[in-house]
Amino acid sequence: MMYITNDKTDTKTFEMAGKCPFGGDRIGGAEGSSPTLSDWYPNRLRVELLHHNAPGANPLGEDFNYAEAFNAIDLEELKQEIKGFLTSSVDWWPSDYNNYGPQMIRMAWHSAGTYRIADGRGGAGEALQRFAPISSWWDNGNTDKSRRLLWPIKQKYGSALSWADLIVLAGNCGLEVMGFPTYGFAGGRHDAWEADDSTYWGPEVWDGKKVNTPDSMVTRDKRWRGQNGDADYDLENPLGATHQSLIYVNPEGPYGKGDPMGSARDIRVSFSRMAMNDEETVALIAGGHAFGKSHGMVPAAEIGAQPEIAPMEQMGLGWHNPKGSGNAENTMTNGIEGSWTPNPTQWDNDYLVNLFKFEWEQTKSPAGALQWTPVDKSAPKTPDAHIPGQMNALMMMTTDIALKVDPEYRKVCEKFLHDFDAFTQAFSKSWYKLTHRDMGPRERYLGAEKVNENDLLWQDPIPVADYDVIDAADIAALKKSIIASGISVSDLVYTAFSAAVTHRSSDKRGGANGGRIALAPQKDWAVNRRTVPVIAALRTVMDEFNDQQHGGKRVSLADLIVLGGCAALEKAAADAGVATKVPFTPGRRDTTQELTDIEMFTWLKPVADGFRNYLDKGFGEISQDVSPEEMFLDKAQLLSLTSPEWVALTGGLRAMNANHDGSPYGIFTDRVGVLTNDFFTVLTSPDFDWKKADEKGMTFSLDNRATGESRFVATRSDLIFGSNGQLRAVAEVYAGSDGHKRFVKAFVKAWDKVMMLDRYDMKV
């Protein structure tokens, strides 16, 4: 940032120029040089990402209980207030058809639609639509107005109603006020308090001023693998959107060229990445397009900058429209103009009826965007959203025509066309899934409208226990039985950690609860092969305990797996001379194979897991030039670990030889299975010299500087804790003469955190 002086007025204005806020262009001494660490050192591991959204950013404080505050709200009264607002209009941003419902549906859809199944990131859960970069994606044009319209309601309910919940609830109310029966609504989403600068949203083009449209189609090809038209042409993982700044796909088709079949391919790829099958995809598109209209009355080049870089006096609102009033009949959003149905504020089947009844031809909107209108000029018209008495031609997007020309989508459309009730139910359930997919287990759901049915497989259901939970005496007895079984402490620790490490804080999926490590697909993953005999032995311990009379108490396999790891760690710590109590909280339940969606859980299979020194055989091809240590950092973040927790947890797992194959990589000790701090003392020692063991630098050997003896071997997921400055600073604490006990304490605390990450039955 630098001052620019206007010679005529001698006043100062601000212009973003990528410079240091305080250093001008002096850093590096060269024009355009950047002061940021990432620009100076592009290969630096950004460990600070683990501390994103730290408690210090939260103005509510750590003691605020959102569940209690939300549950105190009269949900029905709140909904009536929202619905009353929806059927009104304000001068600064008038409602289309005197109904804000469609506008709120779009906002909720776009908030939830960023979810992606590959890493669970995105979704409505934290209302990240309020922050960059999502707030300023061109596909989110004018959602800033929708949120600002809701501010009076948000202001009234304050901290008892998060933005994340309000955005989804406003969408639900929008559907209901127009006659659609929603499946339900659950609160419980906690707001984020800062922008997410850690999630990879794909290659982006940025001109430093504004991005109203995807003005460079090069970015599309950068996120696609293979050659366009080939069978292996596919979207880069973990991305869900086919182009920069989009939620799903380009409504004008790939490259904006109006190709319906190409659009159908993009839709299938994008929606499947967001955990939707063909029927759910059609239901969402056809259902959503039953309402409202698209806006494209002004060319994109005439629209002002997006919210993040809009002038300060606009107070967080972007996309200033200079045409007329700048809204109402002059509104510009995505560039396409018109409505899909004759009655845009009423739930009906006219979208599908018109799509199939008429032939459609390509036309251009006033903004110049490609769209489709009926060839038959006697086709029904749709009323103008703002000009009384004016009737306009119906509109379809290329993405709509795609549903008609793709054979599989067409089958679903025809089913819904002839069975409106089936369409209604499918859209209702699909909308519920869309807006709740990232919330995790039903224990997190709040409010009188939450759905508690067990038939929603995408919620990863776990049956309610029909027995009493084990108590302290039972736990002590089971620990003795486990240790006496002869299973090694290393295998017990490895198995417990393998069960828990699948958890993702992003969408709250995975974890030890449910005992799914013993079910397909997890039991068949190469990284879990070491757990199979351990789980078989633990089943014997479980059966012996459950066959006895314990006053109605039983132990689940999920609990026993975790308890085995805890018992092993207590023994390992004691063998290292540190008496410690590893916390264990019973109450996990076992689920069944029938309640496990194999396809969806396959997405949790790791490509790399530095905790267990695991790389998939196809890592080089799958990772797309992302290093093992970067993927290790990503996994640590998905476990919501801090850098000290990450360091301590890794050092402890190495001491236990928790490598997936029992290999010696990173096992810098002669006392395997003893909870020592040897990993850190060797890692930080100047007496050793590390050398590459392969050309690519994926593995290394440790040689004694004095004798030349090769002492240990390591991977990149080991050496990163000595080579990265921030991680080494923590490792040195644990390697110090006073570091052993501190390390054991830190490891046990981090271990318990990971074991409890999925216990939403005990927290909100």
Secondary structure in CASP SS format (residue, H / E / C, confidence):
PFRMAT SS
TARGET T0000
AUTHOR 0000-0000-0000
METHOD secondary structure of the structure
MODEL  1
M C 1.00
M E 1.00
Y E 1.00
I E 1.00
T E 1.00
N C 1.00
D C 1.00
K C 1.00
T C 1.00
D C 1.00
T C 1.00
K E 1.00
T E 1.00
F E 1.00
E E 1.00
M C 1.00
A C 1.00
G C 1.00
K C 1.00
C E 1.00
P C 1.00
F C 1.00
G C 1.00
G E 1.00
D C 1.00
R C 1.00
I H 1.00
G H 1.00
G H 1.00
A C 1.00
E C 1.00
G C 1.00
S C 1.00
S C 1.00
P C 1.00
T C 1.00
L H 1.00
S H 1.00
D H 1.00
W H 1.00
Y C 1.00
P C 1.00
N C 1.00
R C 1.00
L C 1.00
R C 1.00
V H 1.00
E H 1.00
L H 1.00
L H 1.00
H H 1.00
H C 1.00
N C 1.00
A C 1.00
P H 1.00
G H 1.00
A H 1.00
N C 1.00
P C 1.00
L C 1.00
G C 1.00
E C 1.00
D C 1.00
F C 1.00
N C 1.00
Y H 1.00
A H 1.00
E H 1.00
A H 1.00
F H 1.00
N H 1.00
A C 1.00
I C 1.00
D C 1.00
L H 1.00
E H 1.00
E H 1.00
L H 1.00
K H 1.00
Q H 1.00
E H 1.00
I H 1.00
K H 1.00
G H 1.00
F H 1.00
L H 1.00
T C 1.00
S C 1.00
S C 1.00
V E 1.00
D C 1.00
W C 1.00
W E 1.00
P C 1.00
S C 1.00
D H 1.00
Y H 1.00
N H 1.00
N C 1.00
Y C 1.00
G H 1.00
P H 1.00
Q H 1.00
M H 1.00
I H 1.00
R H 1.00
M H 1.00
A H 1.00
W H 1.00
H H 1.00
S H 1.00
A H 1.00
G C 1.00
T C 1.00
Y C 1.00
R C 1.00
I C 1.00
A C 1.00
D C 1.00
G C 1.00
R C 1.00
G C 1.00
G C 1.00
A C 1.00
G C 1.00
E C 1.00
A C 1.00
L H 1.00
Q H 1.00
R H 1.00
F C 1.00
A C 1.00
P C 1.00
I H 1.00
S H 1.00
S H 1.00
W C 1.00
W H 1.00
D H 1.00
N H 1.00
G C 1.00
N C 1.00
T H 1.00
D H 1.00
K H 1.00
S H 1.00
R H 1.00
R H 1.00
L H 1.00
L H 1.00
W H 1.00
P H 1.00
I H 1.00
K H 1.00
Q H 1.00
K H 1.00
Y H 1.00
G H 1.00
S H 1.00
A H 1.00
L C 1.00
S C 1.00
W H 1.00
A H 1.00
D H 1.00
L H 1.00
I H 1.00
V H 1.00
L H 1.00
A H 1.00
G H 1.00
N H 1.00
C H 1.00
G H 1.00
L H 1.00
E H 1.00
V H 1.00
M C 1.00
G C 1.00
F C 1.00
P C 1.00
T C 1.00
Y C 1.00
G C 1.00
F C 1.00
A C 1.00
G E 1.00
G C 1.00
R C 1.00
H C 1.00
D C 1.00
A C 1.00
W C 1.00
E C 1.00
A C 1.00
D C 1.00
D C 1.00
S C 1.00
T C 1.00
Y C 1.00
W C 1.00
G C 1.00
P C 1.00
E C 1.00
V C 1.00
W C 1.00
D C 1.00
G C 1.00
K C 1.00
K C 1.00
V C 1.00
N C 1.00
T C 1.00
P C 1.00
D C 1.00
S C 1.00
M C 1.00
V H 1.00
T H 1.00
R H 1.00
D H 1.00
K H 1.00
R C 1.00
W E 1.00
R E 1.00
G C 1.00
Q C 1.00
N C 1.00
G C 1.00
D C 1.00
A C 1.00
D C 1.00
Y C 1.00
D E 1.00
L E 1.00
E C 1.00
N C 1.00
P C 1.00
L C 1.00
G C 1.00
A C 1.00
T C 1.00
H C 1.00
Q C 1.00
S C 1.00
L C 1.00
I C 1.00
Y C 1.00
V C 1.00
N C 1.00
P C 1.00
E C 1.00
G C 1.00
P H 1.00
Y H 1.00
G H 1.00
K C 1.00
G C 1.00
D C 1.00
P H 1.00
M H 1.00
G H 1.00
S H 1.00
A H 1.00
R H 1.00
D H 1.00
I H 1.00
R H 1.00
V H 1.00
S H 1.00
F H 1.00
S H 1.00
R H 1.00
M C 1.00
A C 1.00
M C 1.00
N C 1.00
D H 1.00
E H 1.00
E H 1.00
T H 1.00
V H 1.00
A H 1.00
L H 1.00
I H 1.00
A H 1.00
G H 1.00
G H 1.00
H C 1.00
A C 1.00
F C 1.00
G C 1.00
K E 1.00
S E 1.00
H C 1.00
G E 1.00
M C 1.00
V C 1.00
P C 1.00
A H 1.00
A H 1.00
E H 1.00
I C 1.00
G C 1.00
A C 1.00
Q C 1.00
P H 1.00
E H 1.00
I H 1.00
A C 1.00
P C 1.00
M H 1.00
E H 1.00
Q H 1.00
M C 1.00
G C 1.00
L C 1.00
G C 1.00
W C 1.00
H C 1.00
N C 1.00
P C 1.00
K C 1.00
G C 1.00
S C 1.00
G C 1.00
N C 1.00
A H 1.00
E H 1.00
N H 1.00
T C 1.00
M E 1.00
T C 1.00
N C 1.00
G C 1.00
I C 1.00
E C 1.00
G E 1.00
S E 1.00
W C 1.00
T C 1.00
P C 1.00
N C 1.00
P C 1.00
T C 1.00
Q C 1.00
W C 1.00
D C 1.00
N C 1.00
D H 1.00
Y H 1.00
L H 1.00
V H 1.00
N H 1.00
L H 1.00
F H 1.00
K H 1.00
F C 1.00
E C 1.00
W E 1.00
E E 1.00
Q E 1.00
T E 1.00
K E 1.00
S C 1.00
P C 1.00
A C 1.00
G C 1.00
A C 1.00
L E 1.00
Q E 1.00
W E 1.00
T E 1.00
P E 1.00
V C 1.00
D C 1.00
K C 1.00
S C 1.00
A C 1.00
P C 1.00
K E 1.00
T E 1.00
P E 1.00
D C 1.00
A C 1.00
H C 1.00
I C 1.00
P C 1.00
G C 1.00
Q C 1.00
M E 1.00
N E 1.00
A E 1.00
L C 1.00
M C 1.00
M E 1.00
M C 1.00
T H 1.00
T H 1.00
D H 1.00
I H 1.00
A H 1.00
L H 1.00
K H 1.00
V H 1.00
D C 1.00
P H 1.00
E H 1.00
Y H 1.00
R H 1.00
K H 1.00
V H 1.00
C H 1.00
E H 1.00
K H 1.00
F H 1.00
L H 1.00
H H 1.00
D C 1.00
F H 1.00
D H 1.00
A H 1.00
F H 1.00
T H 1.00
Q H 1.00
A H 1.00
F H 1.00
S H 1.00
K H 1.00
S H 1.00
W H 1.00
Y H 1.00
K H 1.00
L H 1.00
T H 1.00
H H 1.00
R C 1.00
D C 1.00
M C 1.00
G C 1.00
P C 1.00
R H 1.00
E H 1.00
R H 1.00
Y C 1.00
L E 1.00
G C 1.00
A C 1.00
E C 1.00
K C 1.00
V C 1.00
N C 1.00
E C 1.00
N C 1.00
D C 1.00
L C 1.00
L H 1.00
W H 1.00
Q H 1.00
D C 1.00
P C 1.00
I C 1.00
P C 1.00
V C 1.00
A C 1.00
D C 1.00
Y C 1.00
D E 1.00
V E 1.00
I C 1.00
D C 1.00
A H 1.00
A H 1.00
D H 1.00
I H 1.00
A H 1.00
A H 1.00
L H 1.00
K H 1.00
K H 1.00
S H 1.00
I H 1.00
I H 1.00
A H 1.00
S C 1.00
G C 1.00
I C 1.00
S C 1.00
V H 1.00
S H 1.00
D H 1.00
L H 1.00
V H 1.00
Y H 1.00
T H 1.00
A H 1.00
F H 1.00
S H 1.00
A H 1.00
A H 1.00
V C 1.00
T C 1.00
H C 1.00
R E 1.00
S C 1.00
S C 1.00
D C 1.00
K C 1.00
R E 1.00
G C 1.00
G C 1.00
A C 1.00
N C 1.00
G E 1.00
G C 1.00
R H 1.00
I H 1.00
A H 1.00
L C 1.00
A C 1.00
P C 1.00
Q H 1.00
K H 1.00
D H 1.00
W C 1.00
A H 1.00
V H 1.00
N H 1.00
R H 1.00
R H 1.00
T H 1.00
V H 1.00
P H 1.00
V H 1.00
I H 1.00
A H 1.00
A H 1.00
L H 1.00
R H 1.00
T H 1.00
V H 1.00
M H 1.00
D H 1.00
E H 1.00
F H 1.00
N H 1.00
D H 1.00
Q C 1.00
Q C 1.00
H C 1.00
G C 1.00
G C 1.00
K E 1.00
R E 1.00
V C 1.00
S C 1.00
L H 1.00
A H 1.00
D H 1.00
L H 1.00
I H 1.00
V H 1.00
L H 1.00
G H 1.00
G H 1.00
C H 1.00
A H 1.00
A H 1.00
L H 1.00
E H 1.00
K H 1.00
A H 1.00
A H 1.00
A H 1.00
D H 1.00
A C 1.00
G C 1.00
V C 1.00
A C 1.00
T C 1.00
K C 1.00
V C 1.00
P C 1.00
F C 1.00
T C 1.00
P C 1.00
G C 1.00
R C 1.00
R C 1.00
D E 1.00
T C 1.00
T C 1.00
Q C 1.00
E C 1.00
L C 1.00
T C 1.00
D C 1.00
I H 1.00
E H 1.00
M H 1.00
F H 1.00
T H 1.00
W C 1.00
L C 1.00
K C 1.00
P C 1.00
V C 1.00
A E 1.00
D E 1.00
G H 1.00
F H 1.00
R H 1.00
N C 1.00
Y E 1.00
L E 1.00
D C 1.00
K C 1.00
G C 1.00
F H 1.00
G H 1.00
E H 1.00
I H 1.00
S C 1.00
Q C 1.00
D C 1.00
V C 1.00
S C 1.00
P H 1.00
E H 1.00
E H 1.00
M H 1.00
F H 1.00
L H 1.00
D H 1.00
K H 1.00
A H 1.00
Q H 1.00
L H 1.00
L C 1.00
S C 1.00
L C 1.00
T C 1.00
S H 1.00
P H 1.00
E H 1.00
W H 1.00
V H 1.00
A H 1.00
L H 1.00
T H 1.00
G H 1.00
G H 1.00
L H 1.00
R H 1.00
A H 1.00
M C 1.00
N C 1.00
A C 1.00
N C 1.00
H C 1.00
D C 1.00
G C 1.00
S C 1.00
P C 1.00
Y C 1.00
G C 1.00
I C 1.00
F C 1.00
T C 1.00
D C 1.00
R C 1.00
V C 1.00
G C 1.00
V C 1.00
L C 1.00
T C 1.00
N C 1.00
D H 1.00
F H 1.00
F H 1.00
T H 1.00
V H 1.00
L H 1.00
T C 1.00
S C 1.00
P C 1.00
D C 1.00
F E 1.00
D E 1.00
W E 1.00
K E 1.00
K E 1.00
A C 1.00
D C 1.00
E C 1.00
K C 1.00
G C 1.00
M C 1.00
T E 1.00
F E 1.00
S E 1.00
L E 1.00
D E 1.00
N E 1.00
R C 1.00
A C 1.00
T C 1.00
G C 1.00
E C 1.00
S E 1.00
R E 1.00
F E 1.00
V E 1.00
A E 1.00
T E 1.00
R H 1.00
S H 1.00
D H 1.00
L H 1.00
I H 1.00
F H 1.00
G H 1.00
S H 1.00
N C 1.00
G H 1.00
Q H 1.00
L H 1.00
R H 1.00
A H 1.00
V H 1.00
A H 1.00
E H 1.00
V H 1.00
Y H 1.00
A H 1.00
G C 1.00
S C 1.00
D C 1.00
G H 1.00
H H 1.00
K H 1.00
R H 1.00
F H 1.00
V H 1.00
K H 1.00
A H 1.00
F H 1.00
V H 1.00
K H 1.00
A H 1.00
W H 1.00
D H 1.00
K H 1.00
V H 1.00
M H 1.00
M H 1.00
L C 1.00
D C 1.00
R C 1.00
Y C 1.00
D C 1.00
M C 1.00
K C 1.00
V C 1.00
END
